[in-house]
């Protein structure tokens, strides 16, 4: 098949970004995740769409919630455990989850299987967004240069 | 497996809406499409996420583009032909496309196969959005009550 041209895109054409912008000691915890920024590659600006791969034993992020961003995830392949305040749920391909802005229920996805898990994630880009991490001493804020992190008392890492 | 609870959701739990809000003679052209509004079911407000099924021979929409909405689609199953100004491209599962706000390139998806095709679609909700249909005498505008349609000269259907 001929290679797709914009506005169509085959994700194999998009190189992944590995790891996170977290400071240590958190960076090491999510060093294995791989994100392909499909929305950016397609020229979208109002929200981001990533195709994210979580290897066996890895997590998608620190458990967190957003003040102003709506977040959506859809499982493409493999199996992931969704962790929230209410506990755990196992998600398989075709299942999804949504995290409305401002709902104080930290979430993350854990891969407890022996094979890669892949999901689509969507999040809109609110300049006033703040990210809360209930389990860790870290806080995130949107800035024009991307997300910036401090300790919860505002001091830098 | 136990039924998922929010913030997780299995799309089988979401009843589809069949057809469109287009006036005739356009309504009949997309009467077969089925949309499951996953984003609404998950309580998301900043953008919509639909899981949309296009039966054999059907189309996703009239060919169109948005003034202010970014649109993203991801093929889940089956095969769809993307039609744009530049012609046609065949999309299979895992492929995607994106339509940045304001880019004057009308698009739609056609199912030319003998089986259902399913895709995810994301669109943000801009109150100032206008929809242009290059091939048809119809115009769309966002309103607080949803999208409203007129002829291109503004007269009602």
Interface residues (C-beta under 8 A of the other chain):
Chain A: X1 X4 X5 X6 X7 X8 X9 X10 X11 X38 X39 X41 X42 X43 X44 X45 X46 X47 X49 X69 X70 X72 X74 X76 X82 X84 X86 X89 X90 X91 X92 X94 X95 X96 X97 X98 X99 X100 X101 X103 X105 X107 X120 X122 X124 X126
Chain B: X1 X4 X5 X6 X7 X8 X9 X10 X11 X38 X39 X41 X42 X43 X44 X45 X46 X47 X49 X69 X70 X72 X74 X76 X82 X84 X86 X89 X90 X91 X94 X95 X96 X97 X98 X99 X100 X101 X103 X105 X107 X120 X122 X124 X126
